[in-house]
Amino acid sequence: MRHFGQIAPDVRKRLFHQEPCSFTADSPARLLSAALGATLYSPATRPSLADDILKQGARGLMSMVLCLEDSIDDADVPVGEANLVRQLTDLAERSGDDVPLLFIRVRTPEQIPDLVRRLGPAVRLLSGFVLPKFTEERGIPFLEALTAAEATSGRRLFAMPVLESPDLLYRESRVQTLEGIFRAVDKYRDRVLALRLGVTDFCSSYGLRRGPDMTAYDVQIVASVIADVVNMLARADGTGFTVTGPVWEYFRVQERMFKPQLRQSPFLEGQAVELRQKLIEHSMDGLLREISLDRANGLLGKTCIHPSHVLPVHALSVVTHEEFSDAQDILRPERCGGGVMRSAYTNKMNEVKPHRAWAERTLLRAEIFGVANEDIGFVELLAAGLAD
């Protein structure tokens, strides 16, 4: 697998100064947590699930969640489990290892060993489980079940806890809940690939729903939770985890209240005016802004509910040539003692010690998503992906 692998080699050469690396489901966890990118959720009840997985993988999707929780009716859980086992068994017989990283979102800890047993040899396609409404008390049984299932199957299985409990939202219980979550995931650190934010559940607790003209960061109660999650669970001192961005719910808007948020000039320069209009019509301008804010706030990757969201997430995850230049300068061995220097682009100061953690994260993202050529921006990356 590799990001942008669906694009022709000659086009990739034009787009990238450093192309994205290849990886597999057996790659180190540090690499996989950054490589998740846009994680597409799909109800486990879909009758064409195996075909959908192959189709989206061919279009550049790197990770997918097959959901047995909120996306299906309570009464449909047995049907969803049976369909999931049947579809993955079929997929294992039809394909090699060329499928996205696959995770199952379960409701109860007991589902984990049961599904692993029922999958049999097809468990080789599975990378792990998504654990809902995660707190210390609720989460430990899930993590224990995952560890046991991993031992019996002989397959490395990761957990992706979803942080969406009301206890995490309420001010009076937030710090205590976050401390408990940290204790749980720290105990099973080798099994936890990433932490996911359940912003829809956060909004539900207050009867809120953000519109297509607003990002999660415009809803103050949600923004405050994201800030505290990053503060306590995503530190760059070696104790933190990858935290992924919240879901974007919209994929087409009939009417908008505010002006589009996409500047015209990048699209005029790239001769992609029609692309800009298409993005606006499908509410992608709000998505692009939220992705940028995710990264500015320390989040990597994003939960997605529509295939059209995948490419924008990946295009905005590519490291710019300027970012790459700055990161390389900061991390030069001869500068380990610190200091300040003017950037190679002569538009900012790079301070070695304060910017070191940023530079290390940037080079990891560069390894996974690649580095754009000096004259390439997200418009060209989007256009190339859509043209493929």
N, C-alpha and C positions, 0 to 999 in steps of 0.2 A: 504494500500500500504506500501511496505517497500523495500528498496534497497536490492538486492540479495535474495529477497523472492522466486525467481524461483529455487534457489539451495536447495537441500534436507537438512532438519534440522541437520542431523548428520554431513554433510559436512560443514555447516555453523559453527557448534560447533568447528570443527577442525580448521577452518580458523580464527575465530574471538575471540579476548579477550573480546570485548564488541560488541554484535550484533547491527545492525542498528535498529532504532526505527520504529514503525508503525506510519503512518499519514494518513490523509484523505484530500480531497479537501477543507474541512472546517477547517483545522488546522490553527494556527496563521500564518500570513504573513511572519514573521521572519523565521519560520521553512520551509515554502513552498519555499521561495526564495533560500534557501540553498539546498532544496531537488530536484530542477529542474533537476540537473545532465545534461546528454546529452539530448538536446531538438531536436527531430527529425522533420524535415520539410517534408511535403508531399503536392503535388499539390491537391487542392480541387476537381479537375476534375477526380481523380482516380475512376474508376467504382467499385472497391472493397474496398473502403475507410473504411467502417465499419469493414470488416474482417481484414484489415491491422491493424487497431487500436487494436483490440482484440489480434491479433497474436503478435504484438510487445509488448503489455502490458504483455502477458504471458512470454515473453523472458526477462523481466526486465526493459522495458522502463517506465520512470516515467512522461515524459512530451512530448507533441507533438503539432506542429503547422500545421494547415490546411490552406494552402496558397492560397489566391485569388489575390496575387500581382505579383511579378516578375517571379514566377515559372510557370505562365500560360500566354497565349497570351491574348492581350487586348480584342480580339473578343470573347474569351471564358469565360469572367467574368459572364455573365448571366447563362450560362450552369454550371459553377463551383458553383455559388450560389445555384442553384436548386439541383445539386447533393449533395452538402454539407448538405442542409436541409433534403433531402431525406435520406441520409446515417445516419445522427445523429438521425433522428426520428426512423429509423430502429434499430439503436444501442440501443436507449433508451428502446425500446420494448423488445429487446433480452437479455439485461444485467442489472445487478444491478449497484452498484457503483464501480465495479472492473475494471475501465478503467484508463488510464493515465490522468494526468492533460491536458486538451485540450484547445487550444487557436486558434482563427481565425485571420489570417493576412489579414487585409482589405486594401483597397486603399483610401477610402474616409470616412469622419465621418458619412455620411448619411447611410452607410452600416451597422453600428453598431446597431442602433435601428430597422432597417428593418430586419436584420437577427435574432435579438432577438425575434421580433414579429412573424416571419415566423417559428421559431423553436418551439414556444409554450412550452408545457411541457418538450420537449427535451432539453431546455436550462439548465436543471439541470446538464447535462453532461459538461457544458461549464465553464471553469475557467476564461476566459477573452479574450482579444484581443491584437494582436501585431500591433503596430502603426508605419508605415513606414516613413523613411526620416524625423525624428522628429527634429523639432526646436521649439522655443517658439511660433513663429507665426503660424506654421503649427500644432503644437501639442495641443494647447489649445482647438480648436474645437473638436478634437478627444476625449480629456479628458472630455469635457462637454457632448458630446454625450454618452460616456461610463457611466458617472454618471447618466444621465437621463434614460438610458436603464436599469441600475441597479435598479433604483427606481421603474420603471414600471414592471420589471420582478420579483422583490423580491429576486433576486439571487445575491450574492456577485460576482462582476466581477472585475478582475484585468487588469491593462494595463502593457504591456511590450514594451516601446518605443525602436525603432531601431535607433541608432546613425549612420547615413550614408550620411548625407548631405555634398555636397562640401564645404559649408560655414564652416563646422567643420574641414575640411581638410586644407583649405587655411590658411596660417600663419596670414595674415592680418585681418582675420575675426574670427579666432578660439576662442580666449578668450571671445570676445563678444558673440559668439554663445553659448559657454559653460555656460556663465553666464545666458543667456536667458533660456537655457535648465534647469538649476538648478532652476530658478524661477518657471518655469512651473511644474516640477515634485515635487518641494517642496510644492507648493500650493495644489497638489493632492497626497501628500505623502502616505496616507492610501490606495490609489488605485494603486500605482506603485509597482509592485512586483519585477521587475528587469529591468535593462537597457541592451540592446543587441547591439553588435558592428557589423556594416555592412562593414566588411573589403573588400569584393569583390567590393562594390561600391567605397570605397576609392581607390583601385587599378585602377578601371575603369577611374577615373578622370585623371590619368596620363598614361593610356594605358599600365598598368603593370599587370602581373599575376605571382604569386610566383609558382615555380616549386615544385615537390614532395620532393626534397632534401632540401627545405628551409622552414622555419617557417615564420609566420607573423612578427616576431621580427627581421628577417634578412632583411626585406624591411624597410629601415630607415624611409621613409615618414610615413608608417603605424605605426611603432613602436613609433614614436614621438606623433602620435595622441592617441594611447593607453595610453601612459604615461600621457598625459595631461587630458584625460578623467578620469583616476584613480585619478590623482592629485586633480581635482576639484569636482568629483562626487562620489568618493568611499572612502572618508576619514573615519577613524575609530573613529571619535570624536562624533558620533551620528548624524551627518548631511549627511552621505554618504548612497549610495544605493549599492545593489548587482549589479555588472557588469559581464556579462557572456563572455566567450571566443569566438573568431571568428570561422567561419566555416572552416573545413578542406575539400578541394574539391576533394581529390583523394581517390580511393578505389581499383585501380589496376594499376601497372606500368609495362610496357613492357621492358623498358630499363632505367638504371640509370647512371648518370654521376659520382656521388660520392660514396664513400664506405658507407655501411649501418651504421646507427648511434646507433644501439643497441649493447651494450657490450655482449660478449658471456658468461661471467662467471655466471650471475644470472640464465641463462637458463641451463647451464651445471650442476649447483648445484641443480636446480629443476628438472633435467632430462626432460627438455622440449626443446630440440634442434629443433625438428620438428616444434614446436610452433614458435620459433624465425624465422625460415625460412619462415613460412606462413605469419608472420607479415611483414617481409621484402618484400615478393612478392606482398603484398597488400598495400605497402607504409605506413604501420602502424608505422614504426620506426620514420618517420617524424612527424606523429600525436602524438606519445607518447612524443616526445621531445617538441612539441608545448604545449601539455597539462601541462607538467612540468613547462614550461616557463609562461603559463597562471597563474598558481598558484603562482609562484615566483613574478609575477607582480600584484598580488592582484585580479585576476579574479576567478570566481567560476562558474562551469558549462560550457557548450559549445554548440554552434549551430552545428547540424549534418545534413548531407544530405544522409547518407547511414546507414542502420541498423548495419553494421559491426563496426561502430565507437562507438556505445553505450557502450559496455562492457569495452573497454580501458579507456574511460572517467571515468566510475564508478570505475574501479579497481584502477586508480591513484588518486581517490578522497578519498579512504579509508585512515584513519589516521594510521600511523605506531605506533607500541607499544612505540617506542622511543619518537615520537612527543607527544603522549598522556602522557607519564611519565613526560616530560618536562612541558607541559601545566598544569598538576595537581600540580606539585611542585610550579610553579610560582603563581598559584591562591590560594594557601593555605591561609586560613583566618589569621593565625598568621604572615603572611608575607606581610600584606597590607601596612606596613610602608616602604617597599622597601628592598633593599639589593641585594647581589650577592651570588650565591651558585654554587657549582659544580653539574653538572647534574648527575642523577642516573646512567647514562651510562658512566660516568667519561670521556667524550670526548669533553665537552664544558662547558662554563659558562652560567648560566641563570641569567639574571639581571631582577629583579621583575618589576620595573616600565616601562622600555622601552619595555619589552616583553609581557606586560599584554594584550594589544589589540590582539597581535598574539595568545596568549594562549586562549583568549575568542573565537576567530574565530575558532581555532583548536578544541575546545570542542564542538562547534556547529556542525562542520563538523563530529566530532566523533559521535554525537548523530544521525545524519542523515545517514552517510555512514558506521559507525561502526569503531572499532579499531582492527587491525590485531593482531593475536597472535605474540609472540616475534620472532618466526622462520618463519613467513609468509611474503612474499613480493608480489609485483604486479604480478610476474610470476605465482605464485600459484593461485592468485585470477582470473587471466585471464584464466588459464587452467581449473579451476573449473567451470567457467561460460561457457566456450566453450564445456565442457564435458556434461553439463546438457542437 
